């Protein structure tokens, strides 16, 4: 089957309830450099109003490609008319200059003869949407291929990481069939970045100044300049971060900018992986394949069971934050440890210093071993006394209850819990005086946490979690690529990501 006339790789999904707003937003997108827009006519109170908008828009922007869609409410659209009315509206859109139309498979199966009205006039894209999950993509495509069209769009909802691989694999296994393949939802975001490199005709993005029309869409500016969907190749190395939640992470901004600065054919993605889905993520990682990934909350400890080789320090700590594949084996390391001591050493001599560590999870374990190895006298406190005692015993520290810690004075406090992290930024372990002269918060988003703000108010010296983040990220980058990390580039990208969030 020949591919339809070439379309740009990014289609901006435009869904607005007012004709004038649709026209204004479309013009803004063109002024920002976009040339391929989807007009969701079903978002308008009277979809016929969109025909006038199409004519006005193309009169001043005749080189733009417009995709007209009028999805019926039975198929999760907003149009309440009949299939007959739907076809008439889309035909009028073509008369007005739309280059392509999107017709859902449910309508197409009930009006195959009417689809002839588009032949030779516009590209007909048949679409399938599943808002509940990801059934067999192959079965979906077999159903759709019974109706002749110029291209086929298969969109599901990713409920687990491997759903991304199942959807992307459809384009790989049918290279001669013009396809658009995507998975909705935060878990399905990787498909939006990878689909065109894998053979998909185009992907969707939200407008730069407004929300998109489906969950998981991000604005075209990010798709072009952060993820560089038009730049990396099918052979690009894929990296990412696994977390739950993951949307707040600035790692994609930092690592993608670093790849770009060294002109590496690579992309770094956020992978939403829920606690019970870690094993399933490795199915996706093998399929894509993923070359390496960062590990953060809540997977730093449990990920060890899925690795073939773990570096001695990481094994001793019992937590991994960096994974990569070499010689067919998954390998793990912990770059958090050194990323704790390096920023602290700029302010005090760690040997024999008294340090209070707050926390007992994966990040805290890395900090605990690093601090003990540096010669610091370590004390551990947290909300779970049993886990605090266990960590203290394992690394040679002294466990404390919160009330005990607040009565003492330490050279430094190192905070290693999610308290105060975006979006619950009000959290703080200490309600009153902070028992140290130096306060180091591993949380980097927001840049100034409630803990650091209170420390400043109390006249204490502070260290932002951004310093640790950049140190461990640079070490990760060097493990993965073998190249020196462009630290200044990474720092600038991190600051921009945090201030624009």
C-alpha positions as CSV (number, residue, x, y, z in Angstrom):
1,X,0.0,0.0,0.0
2,X,1.6,3.3,-1.0
3,X,2.0,5.9,1.7
4,X,-0.2,9.0,1.5
5,X,1.1,12.4,0.5
6,X,3.8,13.4,3.0
7,X,2.6,15.2,6.1
8,X,4.7,16.9,8.7
9,X,5.7,14.7,11.7
10,X,3.8,16.7,14.3
11,X,0.1,17.5,14.2
12,X,-1.2,20.1,16.6
13,X,-4.6,19.0,18.1
14,X,-6.9,22.0,18.2
15,X,-10.1,21.6,20.2
16,X,-11.9,24.8,21.1
17,X,-15.6,25.6,21.8
18,X,-15.6,29.0,20.1
19,X,-14.9,29.5,16.3
20,X,-13.0,32.7,16.8
21,X,-10.8,31.1,19.5
22,X,-10.0,28.2,17.2
23,X,-9.0,30.6,14.4
24,X,-6.9,32.8,16.7
25,X,-5.1,29.8,18.3
26,X,-4.5,28.3,14.9
27,X,-2.9,31.5,13.7
28,X,-0.7,31.5,16.8
29,X,0.5,28.0,16.1
30,X,1.5,29.0,12.5
31,X,3.3,32.0,13.7
32,X,5.2,29.7,16.1
33,X,6.3,27.7,13.0
34,X,3.7,24.9,12.9
35,X,2.3,23.8,9.6
36,X,0.1,20.8,10.4
37,X,-3.1,21.3,12.4
38,X,-6.0,19.1,13.4
39,X,-9.3,21.0,13.7
40,X,-11.7,19.2,16.0
41,X,-14.9,20.4,14.6
42,X,-16.9,18.4,17.1
43,X,-15.7,20.7,19.9
44,X,-17.7,23.6,18.4
45,X,-21.4,24.0,19.4
46,X,-22.3,23.7,15.7
47,X,-19.5,21.9,13.8
48,X,-20.6,23.6,10.6
49,X,-19.1,26.8,12.0
50,X,-15.7,25.2,11.6
51,X,-16.0,25.3,7.8
52,X,-15.9,29.1,7.8
53,X,-12.9,28.9,10.1
54,X,-11.1,26.6,7.7
55,X,-11.7,29.0,4.8
56,X,-10.6,32.0,6.7
57,X,-7.5,30.3,8.0
58,X,-6.4,28.8,4.7
59,X,-7.0,32.1,2.9
60,X,-4.0,33.6,4.8
61,X,-2.1,30.3,5.3
62,X,-2.6,28.3,2.2
63,X,0.5,26.1,2.7
64,X,-0.7,24.7,5.9
65,X,-2.1,21.1,6.1
66,X,-5.4,20.8,7.9
67,X,-6.8,17.5,9.3
68,X,-10.6,17.8,9.9
69,X,-12.1,15.6,12.6
70,X,-15.8,15.5,13.8
71,X,-15.9,12.6,16.2
72,X,-19.3,11.4,17.4
73,X,-20.1,11.3,21.1
74,X,-20.6,7.5,20.8
75,X,-16.9,7.3,20.1
76,X,-15.8,9.7,22.8
77,X,-16.2,12.8,20.7
78,X,-18.6,15.7,21.1
79,X,-20.7,15.5,18.0
80,X,-24.3,14.4,18.6
81,X,-25.4,14.1,15.0
82,X,-25.8,11.1,12.7
83,X,-23.0,9.4,10.7
84,X,-24.6,10.9,7.6
85,X,-24.3,14.4,9.1
86,X,-20.7,13.6,10.2
87,X,-19.7,12.7,6.6
88,X,-21.4,15.8,5.2
89,X,-19.5,18.1,7.6
90,X,-16.2,16.4,6.8
91,X,-16.9,16.6,3.1
92,X,-17.6,20.3,3.5
93,X,-14.3,20.7,5.3
94,X,-12.6,19.1,2.3
95,X,-14.3,21.5,0.0
96,X,-13.0,24.3,2.2
97,X,-9.5,23.1,1.8
98,X,-8.8,20.4,4.5
99,X,-6.1,18.1,3.2
100,X,-7.2,15.1,5.3
101,X,-10.1,13.8,7.4
102,X,-10.2,11.5,10.4
103,X,-13.2,9.1,10.4
104,X,-13.5,6.7,13.3
105,X,-13.8,3.0,12.4
106,X,-17.2,2.7,14.0
107,X,-18.6,5.3,11.5
108,X,-16.6,4.0,8.6
109,X,-17.9,0.4,9.0
110,X,-21.5,1.7,8.9
111,X,-21.0,4.0,5.9
112,X,-18.4,2.5,3.6
113,X,-20.1,3.6,0.5
114,X,-20.2,7.2,1.7
115,X,-16.4,7.2,2.2
116,X,-16.0,7.3,-1.6
117,X,-16.8,11.0,-1.4
118,X,-13.2,11.6,-0.1
119,X,-11.4,9.6,-2.7
120,X,-9.1,11.7,-4.7
121,X,-10.1,14.8,-2.8
122,X,-8.4,14.3,0.6
123,X,-6.5,11.7,2.6
124,X,-8.8,9.5,4.5
125,X,-7.5,8.4,7.9
126,X,-9.5,5.7,9.7
127,X,-9.1,5.9,13.4
128,X,-9.6,3.5,16.4
129,X,-9.6,4.7,20.0
130,X,-9.7,2.7,23.1
131,X,-10.0,4.7,26.3
132,X,-9.9,1.7,28.7
133,X,-6.8,-0.2,27.8
134,X,-4.7,-1.8,25.0
135,X,-6.3,-4.8,23.4
136,X,-4.4,-6.7,20.7
137,X,-3.1,-4.1,18.2
138,X,-2.9,-6.8,15.5
139,X,-6.6,-7.7,15.9
140,X,-7.5,-4.0,15.8
141,X,-5.5,-3.5,12.6
142,X,-7.1,-6.5,10.9
143,X,-10.5,-5.1,11.6
144,X,-9.5,-1.7,10.2
145,X,-7.9,-3.0,7.0
146,X,-11.3,-4.3,5.9
147,X,-12.1,-0.7,5.1
148,X,-9.9,0.9,2.4
149,X,-8.2,4.1,3.5
150,X,-5.1,6.2,3.0
151,X,-3.9,5.6,6.5
152,X,-4.9,3.9,9.8
153,X,-4.7,5.4,13.2
154,X,-4.6,3.1,16.2
155,X,-4.8,4.8,19.6
156,X,-5.1,2.9,22.9
157,X,-4.6,3.7,26.5
158,X,-1.5,2.4,28.2
159,X,-2.2,0.8,31.6
160,X,1.3,-0.7,32.0
161,X,4.7,0.0,30.5
162,X,4.7,-2.9,28.0
163,X,1.6,-1.5,26.3
164,X,3.9,1.1,24.8
165,X,5.9,-1.7,23.1
166,X,2.8,-3.5,21.9
167,X,1.5,-0.3,20.2
168,X,4.9,0.7,18.7
169,X,5.5,-2.8,17.5
170,X,2.5,-2.5,15.2
171,X,4.3,0.0,13.0
172,X,7.4,-2.1,13.1
173,X,5.6,-5.3,12.0
174,X,3.6,-3.5,9.2
175,X,6.2,-1.2,7.6
176,X,4.2,-1.0,4.3
177,X,0.9,0.1,6.0
178,X,0.6,3.8,6.6
179,X,0.0,4.0,10.3
180,X,-0.4,6.5,13.2
181,X,0.2,4.6,16.5
182,X,-0.1,6.1,19.9
183,X,-1.0,5.2,23.5
184,X,-2.8,7.8,25.6
185,X,-2.3,8.5,29.3
186,X,0.9,9.4,31.2
187,X,2.1,5.8,31.0
188,X,1.8,6.0,27.2
189,X,3.7,9.2,26.7
190,X,6.8,7.4,25.3
191,X,4.8,6.4,22.2
192,X,4.2,10.1,21.4
193,X,7.9,10.7,21.1
194,X,9.0,7.4,19.5
195,X,6.2,6.7,17.1
196,X,7.5,8.6,14.0
197,X,11.0,7.1,14.4
198,X,9.3,3.7,14.5
199,X,7.5,4.3,11.2
200,X,4.4,6.2,12.3
201,X,3.3,8.9,9.8
202,X,3.0,11.6,12.5
203,X,2.4,12.2,16.2
204,X,0.1,14.6,18.0
205,X,1.0,17.6,20.2
206,X,-1.0,20.1,22.2
207,X,-1.0,23.8,21.2
208,X,1.8,25.8,22.8
209,X,-0.7,28.1,24.4
210,X,-3.5,25.7,25.4
211,X,-4.4,22.2,26.4
212,X,-4.5,19.3,24.0
213,X,-7.4,17.0,23.2
214,X,-6.1,13.8,24.8
215,X,-4.3,12.7,28.0
216,X,-0.5,12.5,27.6
217,X,-0.2,15.3,25.0
218,X,2.5,17.9,25.5
219,X,3.0,21.1,23.6
220,X,4.8,21.0,20.2
221,X,7.6,23.2,21.6
222,X,8.6,20.4,24.0
223,X,8.2,17.8,21.3
224,X,10.5,19.6,18.9
225,X,13.1,21.2,21.1
226,X,13.2,18.9,24.2
227,X,12.5,15.5,22.7
228,X,13.6,16.4,19.2
229,X,11.1,14.0,17.5
230,X,12.2,15.2,14.1
231,X,15.9,14.8,14.8
232,X,16.7,11.4,16.3
233,X,16.7,8.3,14.2
234,X,15.3,4.8,14.4
235,X,18.7,3.7,15.6
236,X,18.8,6.3,18.4
237,X,19.7,5.0,21.9
238,X,16.8,5.3,24.3
239,X,17.3,6.3,27.9
240,X,14.8,7.4,30.6
241,X,13.8,7.6,34.2
242,X,11.4,5.2,35.9
243,X,9.3,6.6,38.7
244,X,5.8,7.0,40.2
245,X,5.1,9.9,39.9
246,X,7.3,10.9,37.0
247,X,5.8,14.0,35.5
248,X,7.6,16.3,37.9
249,X,11.1,15.0,36.9
250,X,13.5,17.4,35.3
251,X,15.7,14.6,34.2
252,X,14.4,14.6,30.6
253,X,15.2,18.3,30.3
254,X,18.7,17.8,31.6
255,X,19.7,14.7,29.8
256,X,18.1,15.6,26.4
257,X,19.9,18.9,26.5
258,X,23.2,17.1,27.3
259,X,22.6,14.7,24.3
260,X,21.9,17.6,22.1
261,X,25.0,19.6,23.1
262,X,27.2,16.6,22.2
263,X,25.1,15.8,19.1
264,X,24.4,12.3,20.2
265,X,21.7,10.3,18.5
266,X,19.8,9.6,21.7
267,X,16.6,10.5,23.6
268,X,15.7,10.4,27.2
269,X,12.0,9.7,28.2
270,X,9.9,9.8,31.4
271,X,8.6,6.2,32.1
272,X,5.6,6.1,34.4
273,X,6.1,2.8,36.3
274,X,3.8,2.0,39.2
275,X,5.2,-0.1,42.2
276,X,3.7,-3.4,40.9
277,X,4.8,-2.8,37.3
278,X,8.6,-3.0,37.6
279,X,8.9,-6.4,36.0
280,X,6.6,-5.3,33.2
281,X,8.9,-2.3,32.6
282,X,11.7,-4.7,31.7
283,X,9.5,-6.2,29.0
284,X,9.3,-2.7,27.5
285,X,13.0,-2.1,28.1
286,X,14.0,-5.3,26.2
287,X,11.6,-4.6,23.4
288,X,12.5,-1.0,22.5
289,X,15.4,-1.6,23.5
290,X,16.3,0.8,26.3
291,X,20.1,1.4,26.7
292,X,19.9,2.7,30.2
293,X,17.7,4.5,32.8
294,X,17.6,6.4,36.0
295,X,15.8,4.9,39.0
296,X,14.0,6.9,41.6
297,X,11.0,6.7,44.0
298,X,9.7,4.0,44.6
299,X,12.0,1.6,42.7
300,X,15.6,2.1,44.0
301,X,15.6,-1.0,46.2
302,X,13.3,-3.4,44.3
303,X,15.1,-2.9,41.0
304,X,18.1,-5.0,42.2
305,X,16.2,-8.2,41.8
306,X,15.9,-7.6,38.0
307,X,19.6,-6.8,37.4
308,X,22.3,-9.3,36.3
309,X,25.3,-7.3,37.7
310,X,25.3,-4.8,40.6
311,X,28.3,-2.8,41.5
312,X,29.7,-3.6,45.0
313,X,28.8,-0.3,46.6
314,X,25.3,-0.4,45.2
315,X,24.9,-4.0,46.5
316,X,26.2,-2.9,49.9
317,X,23.8,0.0,50.0
318,X,20.9,-2.1,48.8
319,X,19.8,0.6,46.3
320,X,20.4,1.4,42.7
321,X,19.7,4.7,40.9
322,X,21.5,4.0,37.6
323,X,20.9,1.1,35.2
324,X,22.5,0.3,31.8
325,X,22.9,-2.6,29.5
326,X,26.2,-4.0,28.5
327,X,27.1,-7.2,26.7
328,X,23.4,-8.3,27.0
329,X,23.3,-7.8,30.8
330,X,21.5,-5.3,32.9
331,X,23.9,-3.6,35.3
332,X,23.3,-1.3,38.2
333,X,25.2,1.3,40.2
334,X,24.5,4.0,42.8
335,X,25.6,7.5,41.8
336,X,23.6,9.0,44.7
337,X,26.3,8.2,47.2
338,X,29.1,10.4,45.9
339,X,26.5,13.0,44.9
340,X,25.8,13.5,48.7
341,X,29.4,13.8,49.9
342,X,30.6,16.1,47.1
343,X,28.3,19.0,47.9
344,X,28.7,18.6,51.7
345,X,32.5,18.6,51.4
346,X,32.3,22.1,49.9
347,X,31.0,23.3,53.3
348,X,32.6,21.1,56.0
349,X,35.2,18.5,56.7
350,X,33.1,15.3,56.7
351,X,35.6,13.2,58.7
352,X,34.4,13.2,62.4
353,X,31.5,15.6,61.6
354,X,28.2,14.8,63.2
355,X,25.5,14.4,60.6
356,X,21.8,13.7,61.1
357,X,20.2,11.7,58.2
358,X,16.4,12.0,57.9
359,X,14.9,9.0,56.0
360,X,15.3,5.3,55.5
361,X,14.4,4.6,51.9
362,X,16.6,4.1,48.8
363,X,18.0,7.6,48.7
364,X,18.7,7.6,52.4
365,X,20.6,4.3,52.2
366,X,22.9,5.7,49.6
367,X,23.6,8.8,51.7
368,X,24.1,6.7,54.9
369,X,26.8,4.5,53.4
370,X,28.6,7.4,51.7
371,X,28.6,9.5,54.9
372,X,29.9,6.6,57.1
373,X,32.6,5.8,54.5
374,X,33.7,9.4,54.6
375,X,34.3,9.2,58.3
376,X,31.3,11.1,59.5
377,X,29.5,10.3,62.8
378,X,26.1,9.4,61.5
379,X,22.7,9.5,63.2
380,X,19.5,8.4,61.5
381,X,16.0,9.5,62.2
382,X,12.7,8.9,60.3
383,X,9.0,8.3,60.6
384,X,9.4,4.5,60.8
385,X,11.5,3.6,63.9
386,X,11.9,-0.1,62.9
387,X,13.3,0.8,59.5
388,X,15.5,3.5,61.0
389,X,17.0,1.0,63.4
390,X,17.5,-1.5,60.5
391,X,19.4,1.1,58.4
392,X,21.4,2.3,61.3
393,X,22.5,-1.2,62.2
394,X,23.4,-2.0,58.6
395,X,25.7,1.0,58.1
396,X,27.1,1.5,61.5
397,X,25.1,4.6,62.5
398,X,23.1,5.5,65.6
399,X,19.3,5.5,65.4
400,X,17.3,8.3,67.0
401,X,13.7,9.0,67.6
402,X,12.5,12.4,66.3
403,X,12.2,13.9,69.7
404,X,15.7,12.8,70.6
405,X,17.1,14.3,67.4
406,X,15.4,17.6,68.0
407,X,17.1,18.0,71.4
408,X,20.6,17.6,69.9
409,X,22.8,19.7,67.7
410,X,24.6,18.4,64.6
411,X,27.1,19.8,62.1
412,X,24.7,19.0,59.3
413,X,21.2,17.6,58.5
414,X,20.7,15.6,55.3
415,X,17.1,15.2,54.4
416,X,16.3,12.2,52.2
417,X,12.6,11.7,52.2
418,X,9.9,12.9,49.6
419,X,8.5,15.4,52.2
420,X,8.2,18.8,50.5
421,X,8.5,17.5,47.0
422,X,6.3,18.7,44.2
423,X,3.3,18.7,44.2
424,X,3.0,18.4,48.0
425,X,5.4,21.2,48.7
426,X,4.2,22.2,52.1
427,X,5.7,19.1,53.8
428,X,8.6,19.4,56.3
429,X,10.0,16.9,58.7
430,X,10.9,19.6,61.3
431,X,8.1,21.7,62.8
432,X,10.4,23.9,64.8
433,X,14.1,24.6,65.1
434,X,16.3,22.6,62.8
435,X,19.1,21.0,64.9
436,X,22.1,21.8,62.7
437,X,24.2,24.6,61.2
438,X,24.1,23.2,57.7
439,X,20.9,21.8,56.0
440,X,21.0,19.7,52.8
441,X,17.7,18.8,51.3
442,X,17.8,16.1,48.6
443,X,14.5,17.3,47.2
444,X,15.2,19.5,44.2
445,X,11.7,20.3,43.0
446,X,10.8,22.9,44.2
447,X,14.3,24.5,44.2
448,X,13.6,26.0,47.6
449,X,11.7,23.5,49.7
450,X,9.8,24.4,52.9
451,X,12.7,22.9,54.8
452,X,15.3,25.1,53.1
453,X,13.1,28.2,53.5
454,X,12.8,27.6,57.2
455,X,16.5,26.9,57.5
456,X,17.2,30.3,55.8
457,X,14.8,32.0,58.2
458,X,16.8,30.4,61.1
459,X,20.1,31.7,59.7
460,X,21.4,28.3,58.7
461,X,23.6,27.4,55.7
462,X,21.7,25.5,53.0
463,X,22.4,23.1,50.1
464,X,19.7,22.6,47.5
465,X,18.9,19.2,46.2
466,X,19.8,20.5,42.8
467,X,23.5,20.2,43.6
468,X,23.0,16.5,44.3
469,X,20.8,16.0,41.3
470,X,23.4,17.5,38.9
471,X,26.2,15.5,40.4
472,X,24.5,12.2,40.2
473,X,23.1,13.0,36.7
474,X,26.5,13.9,35.4
475,X,27.9,10.5,36.6
476,X,24.9,8.7,35.0
477,X,25.6,10.4,31.7
478,X,29.2,9.4,31.8
479,X,28.4,5.8,32.6
480,X,25.9,5.6,29.7
481,X,27.8,7.5,27.0
482,X,31.5,7.2,28.0
483,X,31.7,10.9,27.3
484,X,32.4,13.8,29.7
485,X,29.2,15.3,31.0
486,X,28.5,18.8,29.8
487,X,27.9,20.0,33.3
488,X,27.3,23.7,32.6
489,X,24.7,22.7,29.9
490,X,23.0,20.4,32.3
491,X,22.9,23.0,35.1
492,X,21.3,25.6,32.8
493,X,18.7,23.1,31.6
494,X,17.8,22.1,35.2
495,X,17.4,25.7,36.2
496,X,15.2,26.5,33.2
497,X,13.1,23.4,33.9
498,X,12.6,24.3,37.5
499,X,11.8,28.0,37.0
500,X,9.4,27.3,34.2
501,X,7.5,24.5,36.0
